Amino acid sequence: MAVMSNNQSMNFLSLPVSARWLCLLLLIAGLAACATAPPVQEMSDARQAIAAAKEAGAGQLAEDELGQAEVLLQNAETFLGVGTSNAYWQAKKAAIDAKEMAFEALLTSRDAQMPSPDYQREMESDAHFD
Protein backbone atom coordinates (compact mmCIF):
# COMPACT_ATOMS: atom_id res chain seq x y z
CA MET A 1 0.00 0.00 0.00
CA ALA A 2 1.35 3.39 -0.88
CA VAL A 3 2.26 5.85 1.86
CA MET A 4 0.31 9.08 1.64
CA SER A 5 1.65 12.47 2.48
CA ASN A 6 -0.14 14.79 4.89
CA ASN A 7 -1.79 16.80 2.13
CA GLN A 8 -3.41 13.74 0.51
CA SER A 9 -6.69 12.47 1.82
CA MET A 10 -7.93 8.93 1.47
CA ASN A 11 -11.30 8.42 -0.13
CA PHE A 12 -13.19 5.43 -1.42
CA LEU A 13 -11.86 5.74 -4.96
CA SER A 14 -8.26 5.77 -3.75
CA LEU A 15 -8.69 2.28 -2.29
CA PRO A 16 -7.51 -0.71 -4.32
CA VAL A 17 -10.20 -2.30 -6.50
CA SER A 18 -10.36 -5.44 -4.33
CA ALA A 19 -10.94 -3.31 -1.20
CA ARG A 20 -13.71 -1.37 -2.97
CA TRP A 21 -15.42 -4.64 -3.94
CA LEU A 22 -15.11 -5.92 -0.39
CA CYS A 23 -16.69 -2.71 0.97
CA LEU A 24 -19.50 -2.95 -1.56
CA LEU A 25 -20.20 -6.59 -0.69
CA LEU A 26 -20.22 -5.82 3.03
CA LEU A 27 -22.64 -2.94 2.44
CA ILE A 28 -24.98 -5.14 0.40
CA ALA A 29 -24.82 -7.93 2.99
CA GLY A 30 -25.63 -5.45 5.76
CA LEU A 31 -28.60 -4.05 3.89
CA ALA A 32 -29.87 -7.53 3.08
CA ALA A 33 -29.63 -8.51 6.74
CA CYS A 34 -31.73 -5.50 7.72
CA ALA A 35 -34.34 -6.25 5.10
CA THR A 36 -34.78 -9.87 6.17
CA ALA A 37 -35.18 -9.42 9.91
CA PRO A 38 -38.02 -11.45 11.44
CA PRO A 39 -41.26 -9.44 11.86
CA VAL A 40 -41.14 -9.41 15.65
CA GLN A 41 -43.28 -6.28 16.09
CA GLU A 42 -45.94 -7.45 13.65
CA MET A 43 -46.19 -10.83 15.38
CA SER A 44 -46.52 -9.14 18.77
CA ASP A 45 -49.19 -6.76 17.46
CA ALA A 46 -51.19 -9.68 16.04
CA ARG A 47 -51.01 -11.62 19.33
CA GLN A 48 -52.14 -8.56 21.30
CA ALA A 49 -55.01 -7.88 18.90
CA ILE A 50 -56.19 -11.49 19.17
CA ALA A 51 -56.02 -11.32 22.96
CA ALA A 52 -58.03 -8.08 22.97
CA ALA A 53 -60.65 -9.61 20.66
CA LYS A 54 -60.97 -12.65 22.93
CA GLU A 55 -61.35 -10.40 25.96
CA ALA A 56 -64.15 -8.54 24.17
CA GLY A 57 -66.04 -11.79 23.66
CA ALA A 58 -65.07 -12.52 20.08
CA GLY A 59 -64.83 -16.22 20.89
CA GLN A 60 -68.63 -16.30 21.07
CA LEU A 61 -69.69 -13.22 19.12
CA ALA A 62 -67.21 -13.21 16.20
CA GLU A 63 -66.01 -16.80 15.95
CA ASP A 64 -65.29 -16.70 12.21
CA GLU A 65 -63.15 -13.55 12.28
CA LEU A 66 -61.30 -14.66 15.39
CA GLY A 67 -60.68 -18.11 13.90
CA GLN A 68 -59.31 -16.55 10.71
CA ALA A 69 -57.02 -14.29 12.74
CA GLU A 70 -55.67 -17.27 14.67
CA VAL A 71 -55.05 -19.24 11.46
CA LEU A 72 -53.22 -16.27 9.94
CA LEU A 73 -51.05 -15.98 13.05
CA GLN A 74 -50.27 -19.71 12.88
CA ASN A 75 -49.33 -19.27 9.22
CA ALA A 76 -47.00 -16.42 10.17
CA GLU A 77 -45.33 -18.60 12.79
CA THR A 78 -44.91 -21.38 10.22
CA PHE A 79 -43.30 -18.96 7.77
CA LEU A 80 -40.92 -17.80 10.49
CA GLY A 81 -39.79 -21.39 10.97
CA VAL A 82 -38.62 -21.52 7.35
CA GLY A 83 -36.10 -18.76 8.03
CA THR A 84 -35.63 -17.41 4.50
CA SER A 85 -35.97 -13.80 3.40
CA ASN A 86 -39.08 -14.55 1.34
CA ALA A 87 -40.63 -16.47 4.24
CA TYR A 88 -40.03 -13.49 6.56
CA TRP A 89 -41.95 -11.24 4.15
CA GLN A 90 -44.77 -13.79 4.03
CA ALA A 91 -44.74 -14.01 7.83
CA LYS A 92 -44.94 -10.23 8.09
CA LYS A 93 -47.90 -10.08 5.71
CA ALA A 94 -49.70 -12.92 7.52
CA ALA A 95 -49.10 -11.23 10.90
CA ILE A 96 -50.45 -7.90 9.62
CA ASP A 97 -53.49 -9.68 8.15
CA ALA A 98 -54.00 -11.50 11.48
CA LYS A 99 -53.97 -8.20 13.36
CA GLU A 100 -56.51 -6.68 10.96
CA MET A 101 -58.79 -9.73 11.19
CA ALA A 102 -58.54 -9.71 14.99
CA PHE A 103 -59.53 -6.04 14.93
CA GLU A 104 -62.56 -6.95 12.80
CA ALA A 105 -63.45 -9.63 15.36
CA LEU A 106 -63.13 -7.07 18.14
CA LEU A 107 -65.41 -4.62 16.35
CA THR A 108 -67.95 -7.32 15.52
CA SER A 109 -68.09 -8.50 19.13
CA ARG A 110 -68.46 -4.95 20.44
CA ASP A 111 -71.21 -4.21 17.93
CA ALA A 112 -73.03 -7.38 18.98
CA GLN A 113 -72.95 -6.23 22.60
CA MET A 114 -74.35 -2.78 21.83
CA PRO A 115 -78.11 -2.34 22.06
CA SER A 116 -79.83 -1.80 18.73
CA PRO A 117 -80.92 1.77 17.86
CA ASP A 118 -84.57 0.68 18.05
CA TYR A 119 -84.04 -0.68 21.56
CA GLN A 120 -82.29 2.53 22.62
CA ARG A 121 -85.16 4.68 21.27
CA GLU A 122 -87.66 2.46 23.07
CA MET A 123 -85.79 2.79 26.35
CA GLU A 124 -85.60 6.56 25.93
CA SER A 125 -89.32 6.84 25.22
CA ASP A 126 -90.14 4.64 28.23
CA ALA A 127 -88.02 6.88 30.42
CA HIS A 128 -90.15 9.90 29.51
CA PHE A 129 -93.27 8.23 30.87
CA ASP A 130 -91.85 7.48 34.31
Summary of the structure (lengths in Angstrom):
residues: 130
radius of gyration: 27.8
end to end distance: 98.3
largest distance: 99.9
contacts: 347
relative contact order: 0.13
helix: 79%
strand: 0%
